[in-house]
């Protein structure tokens, strides 16, 4: 049985080194070393303390005998007297413990890169929150009781309405908005608020990610095409743009960290798709298919022969690049993280990554 060394996760928080028997549909059945099992035991104890034993399976390692004993305790079934509510997990001939296969939703992750991916998303959420806070401060200079903005994502993005306590406060839908249609607001204030939101959208506008960051479609008022941007509570201290600038700087730093750490993973997936690939060229405006060309060596040994990536479809590579480009890196970001501008006329405007030696 061929085994693949990898990392697995079951809760989107903790990862463990493991071996799996292959990559295929469905959830994984991973095998762990005793050290990994001890870490799993510590983490399940932490989760039981946090969420309660009645809703968490727990792994325990009991020392003191000739060899450690590993228990899988299914607390939700203890009171039912189920025969398998507690079971002993015995190691195989190679000392690996196979835990949770078929019961837990283990999935494969990219080792330590997993933490950087989470770090990037958390920084993105902070950027959304601070952008919302700043927009609220700007809007309340002219509408002190404002609670949220309704954002239209079309084009560059713009504020279509402002909510206050009781519902939509602008536009009013009657003549009180005046001949310019801006009601209590002037165009400079709305422009400043729009610019804050547009800068946030420049770093990604995936609707699911925006929802996770707190910018949710306004379905409750029959406007799912608009995203509600909630402001901080009215009595929150005005901090100006300082916290927002720190959030932007933090997000840009971890985004570049993600780009840099992803290079060996991109190389591995590209070589799996096409073993002769020595590089990759992508177009930042490539839409839903973010990778453009594989690069292979020509007769002179130069990595400048482009081949259509679609000829060697690889879902792992496609998914990785889609995730990598979800936060809209700029050409400047790519250049700072190991990429280069293509000098080939047929790849005009593309950025090239030459893979490190295998």
C-alpha positions in Angstrom: 0.0 0.0 0.0 1.6 3.3 -1.1 1.3 6.0 1.5 1.5 9.8 0.9 2.9 12.0 3.6 0.8 15.1 4.0 -1.0 17.3 6.6 -4.6 17.0 7.6 -7.2 19.1 9.4 -10.6 18.4 10.8 -11.7 21.7 12.4 -10.1 24.4 10.3 -7.9 25.3 13.3 -5.4 22.6 13.9 -3.3 20.6 11.5 -1.3 17.4 11.9 1.3 15.5 9.9 -0.1 12.2 8.7 0.0 9.6 6.0 -3.0 8.9 3.7 -3.5 6.0 1.2 -4.3 8.3 -1.7 -6.1 11.3 -2.9 -9.6 10.6 -4.0 -13.2 11.8 -3.5 -14.7 11.9 0.0 -13.0 12.4 3.4 -9.6 11.1 4.3 -8.6 8.3 6.6 -5.3 9.5 8.1 -2.6 7.6 10.0 -0.6 9.4 12.7 2.6 9.0 14.7 2.3 8.8 18.5 3.6 12.4 18.7 0.9 13.6 16.4 -1.7 11.6 18.4 -0.5 13.4 21.6 -1.1 16.8 20.0 -4.5 15.6 18.8 -5.3 14.5 22.3 -4.3 17.9 23.7 -6.4 19.7 21.1 -9.5 17.6 21.6 -9.2 18.2 25.4 -9.1 22.0 24.7 -12.2 21.7 22.5 -14.0 19.7 25.1 -13.2 22.3 27.7 -14.4 25.1 25.3 -17.5 23.5 23.9 -18.4 20.8 26.4 -17.7 17.1 26.5 -21.2 16.2 25.3 -20.6 17.5 21.7 -16.9 16.6 21.1 -15.2 13.3 20.4 -12.0 13.1 22.5 -8.7 11.3 22.1 -6.7 10.4 25.2 -3.3 8.9 25.5 -2.8 6.9 28.7 0.8 6.3 29.7 2.3 4.1 32.5 2.0 0.6 31.0 4.4 -1.3 28.7 3.2 1.0 25.9 0.8 3.9 25.6 -2.8 3.2 25.2 -4.8 5.5 22.9 -8.5 5.8 23.5 -11.2 7.3 21.2 -14.0 8.6 23.5 -17.3 9.5 21.8 -18.9 11.5 24.5 -22.2 12.2 22.7 -22.9 8.4 22.8 -21.8 7.7 26.3 -25.2 8.1 27.9 -26.8 5.9 25.2 -24.6 3.0 26.3 -23.3 2.5 22.8 -20.8 -0.4 22.6 -18.3 1.7 20.6 -18.7 4.8 22.7 -15.1 4.1 23.9 -12.6 2.2 21.8 -8.9 1.5 21.9 -7.0 2.6 18.8 -4.2 0.2 18.2 -1.1 1.1 16.1 -0.4 -0.7 12.9 2.9 -2.6 12.3 4.6 0.8 11.5 3.4 2.4 14.7 0.8 4.6 13.0 -2.6 5.2 14.6 -5.6 5.5 12.2 -8.1 7.8 13.8 -11.4 9.1 12.7 -11.5 7.7 9.2 -15.2 7.5 8.1 -16.3 9.3 11.2 -14.5 12.7 11.1 -14.3 15.0 8.1 -10.5 15.0 7.7 -9.3 16.9 4.7 -5.8 17.6 3.3 -4.1 20.9 3.8 -0.8 22.5 2.8 1.2 22.1 6.0 2.4 25.3 7.6 1.0 27.3 4.6 -2.4 26.5 6.1 -1.7 28.9 8.9 -0.6 31.7 6.5 -3.8 31.2 4.5 -5.8 31.7 7.7 -3.6 34.6 8.7 -4.3 36.3 5.4 -8.0 35.8 5.6 -8.1 37.1 9.2 -6.1 40.2 8.1 -8.6 40.6 5.2 -11.5 40.5 7.7 -9.8 43.1 9.9 -9.4 45.3 6.8 -13.1 45.0 6.0 -14.0 45.8 9.6 -11.8 48.9 9.8 -13.0 50.1 6.4 -16.6 49.9 7.7 -15.6 51.7 10.9 -13.9 54.5 8.9 -16.9 54.9 6.5 -19.2 55.2 9.5 -17.0 58.0 10.9 -17.1 59.9 7.6 -20.9 59.4 7.1 -21.7 60.4 10.7 -20.2 63.9 10.2 -23.5 64.7 8.4 -25.8 62.0 9.7 -24.9 61.2 13.4 -27.4 58.4 13.8 -26.3 56.4 10.7 -25.9 52.7 11.3 -24.8 51.2 8.0 -24.1 51.8 4.3 -25.6 49.8 1.4 -22.9 49.1 -1.1 -23.4 48.4 -4.8 -20.6 46.2 -6.1 -21.1 47.0 -9.8 -18.2 48.7 -11.4 -15.8 50.2 -8.9 -18.4 50.0 -6.2 -20.5 52.8 -4.7 -22.8 53.6 -1.8 -26.4 53.5 -2.9 -28.0 54.2 0.5 -27.4 54.9 4.1 -29.4 53.3 7.0 -30.1 54.8 10.4 -32.1 53.6 13.3 -35.5 52.5 11.9 -34.4 51.7 8.3 -33.1 53.5 5.2 -32.5 57.2 5.9 -31.2 58.1 2.5 -32.3 58.3 -0.2 -35.7 59.2 1.2 -37.7 58.6 -2.0 -39.3 62.0 -1.9 -38.4 65.6 -2.7 -36.5 66.1 0.7 -33.3 64.9 -1.0 -33.2 68.1 -2.9 -32.4 68.8 -6.5 -29.0 67.1 -6.4 -30.4 63.9 -4.9 -27.8 63.6 -2.1 -30.1 64.6 0.7 -28.1 65.6 3.8 -24.8 64.6 2.2 -22.3 66.5 0.0 -20.6 64.8 -2.9 -17.1 65.2 -1.2 -18.2 63.2 1.8 -19.8 60.5 -0.3 -16.7 60.4 -2.5 -14.4 60.0 0.5 -16.6 57.1 1.9 -16.8 55.5 -1.6 -13.0 55.6 -1.9 -12.5 53.8 1.4 -14.8 51.0 0.3 -13.3 50.8 -3.2 -9.8 50.4 -1.7 -11.0 47.5 0.3 -12.7 46.0 -2.8 -9.4 46.3 -4.7 -8.1 43.5 -2.5 -10.9 41.1 -3.3 -14.7 41.2 -3.8 -15.7 37.5 -3.6 -19.2 37.6 -2.3 -18.8 34.7 0.1 -15.6 36.2 1.6 -17.3 39.6 2.0 -20.2 37.9 3.9 -17.7 36.1 6.2 -16.1 39.5 6.8 -19.4 41.0 7.9 -20.5 42.7 4.6 -23.7 40.8 4.0 -26.4 41.1 1.3 -29.4 43.2 2.4 -31.9 40.4 1.8 -34.0 41.5 4.8 -35.1 44.7 2.9 -35.4 43.0 -0.5 -32.1 44.3 -1.8 -29.8 41.2 -2.1 -27.8 42.9 -4.8 -26.6 45.4 -2.2 -24.2 44.6 0.6 -24.8 46.1 4.1 -21.7 47.6 5.6 -22.4 47.9 9.4 -20.8 50.8 11.2 -19.4 50.7 14.7 -21.8 51.6 17.6 -22.7 55.3 17.6 -20.9 55.9 20.9 -17.6 54.4 19.6 -14.6 56.8 19.7 -13.6 58.4 16.4 -10.1 57.0 15.6 -9.7 58.6 12.2 -7.7 56.7 9.5 -4.9 55.4 11.7 -6.4 52.0 12.5 -7.5 51.5 8.9 -3.9 52.3 7.6 -2.5 49.7 10.1 -5.0 47.2 8.8 -4.1 47.8 5.2 -0.4 47.5 6.0 -0.9 44.3 7.9 -3.0 42.8 5.1 -0.5 43.7 2.4 2.3 42.1 4.5 0.6 38.8 5.0 -0.7 38.7 1.4 2.9 38.9 0.2 3.9 36.3 2.8 1.2 34.0 1.3 2.5 34.6 -2.2 6.1 33.8 -1.2 5.2 30.7 0.8 3.0 29.3 -2.0 5.8 29.1 -4.6 7.0 25.6 -3.8 3.4 24.3 -3.7 2.6 25.9 -7.0 5.7 24.3 -8.5 4.8 20.9 -7.2 1.2 21.1 -8.5 2.4 22.4 -11.9 5.0 19.6 -12.2 2.3 17.1 -11.4 0.2 18.4 -14.2 3.1 18.6 -16.7 6.4 17.0 -15.6 8.4 19.1 -18.0 7.1 22.4 -16.6 9.9 24.6 -15.3 7.8 27.7 -14.8 4.4 29.3 -15.1 3.1 32.4 -16.7 -0.2 34.0 -15.4 -2.3 36.9 -16.4 -3.7 39.0 -13.5 -6.7 39.7 -15.7 -7.3 36.1 -16.6 -10.7 35.8 -15.1 -11.9 32.5 -13.7 -8.9 30.7 -15.2 -6.0 32.4 -13.5 -3.1 30.5 -15.0 -2.2 31.2 -18.6 0.8 29.0 -19.7 3.3 26.4 -18.5 6.9 27.2 -19.4 9.2 24.4 -20.6 12.8 24.6 -21.8 13.7 25.1 -25.4 16.6 23.6 -27.3 19.0 26.0 -25.7 17.8 25.1 -22.2 15.9 28.4 -21.7 12.5 28.4 -20.0 10.7 30.4 -22.6 8.6 27.9 -24.5 5.0 28.5 -23.5 2.4 25.7 -23.6 -1.3 26.2 -23.0 -2.1 25.1 -19.4 -5.5 23.9 -20.5 -3.9 21.1 -22.4 -2.9 19.6 -19.0 -5.9 20.3 -16.7 -5.1 20.0 -13.0 -7.7 20.9 -10.5 -5.3 21.2 -7.6 -3.2 23.8 -9.5 -6.3 25.7 -10.6 -7.7 25.8 -7.1 -4.4 26.9 -5.6 -4.0 29.7 -8.0 -7.6 30.8 -7.7 -7.1 31.0 -3.9 -3.8 32.8 -4.3 -5.3 35.4 -6.6 -8.5 35.8 -4.6 -7.0 38.8 -2.8 -6.2 40.6 -6.0 -2.4 40.8 -5.8 -0.8 43.5 -7.9 2.0 43.2 -10.3 4.2 44.9 -7.7 3.2 42.2 -5.2 4.2 39.4 -7.6 7.5 41.1 -8.4 8.3 41.3 -4.7 7.6 37.6 -4.2 9.7 35.9 -6.9 7.8 36.6 -10.1 9.0 38.6 -13.1 7.5 40.4 -16.0 7.5 38.3 -19.1 9.7 39.5 -21.9 8.1 37.2 -24.5 5.8 39.1 -27.0 3.3 36.2 -26.9 3.0 36.6 -23.1 2.7 40.4 -23.1 1.4 41.6 -19.8 1.9 38.3 -18.0 4.0 37.5 -15.0 6.4 34.6 -15.0 7.5 32.3 -12.1 10.5 30.1 -12.7 10.3 27.2 -10.3 13.1 26.4 -7.8 15.0 23.2 -8.5 13.1 20.1 -7.6 
